[in-house]
Amino acid sequence: MTVNNDTRERDRALQRRTPAGALNPWEELDRWFAGLGRGGGLQPFGRHWLQLPETMAPFTGKQPKVDLLDREHEIVVRAELPGVSKDDVEVTVEEFSVTIKATTRQEQEEEEGEYYHREMSSGEYQRTLALPAAVDKEKARASFTDGVLELTLPKQEQTRRKSVKVD
């Protein structure tokens, strides 16, 4: 097979137009999408754009921790609710679930000479937990101390754990 001079000239012209390290279209698209997550298109104003002050409500952008303990005769649920008063907590118990709702509202006001600064924030939290056994909702107890809610939910008689001997 012979290659004429026109074909060689055309190939050389194409090589000159394409940069040596050029990516194929798929690699270029992957690189473009990867750049979106590093402060590009998915965060148009950057991470520094919305800096929440320390006085913001405790539920802003996070979920409080919840522990669920399955004991022999009861289920214990502990939830950390910092910055919440006892009056702002609502607990609903069903046979196989428990729902915890909490709200908080904070206001900070500062006035000095001609300077006046006021910030208000509020937060809300709601979480429903599936329970590993049926509970007697009539005998449920709740306490709230130092921002920690503790629920004690007695199991119904027929659902208590029983050890079975393996033969």
Secondary structure, DSSP 8 states (H G I E B T S, - for coil): ----HHHHHHHHHHHHHS-TT---HHHHHHHHHHHHTTTSTTSTT-TTS----TTS-TTTT----EEEEE-SSEEEEEEE-TT--GGGEEEEE-SSEEEEEEEEEEEEEEEETTEEEEEEEEEEEEEEEE-SS-B-GGG-EEEEETTEEEEEEEB-GGGS-------
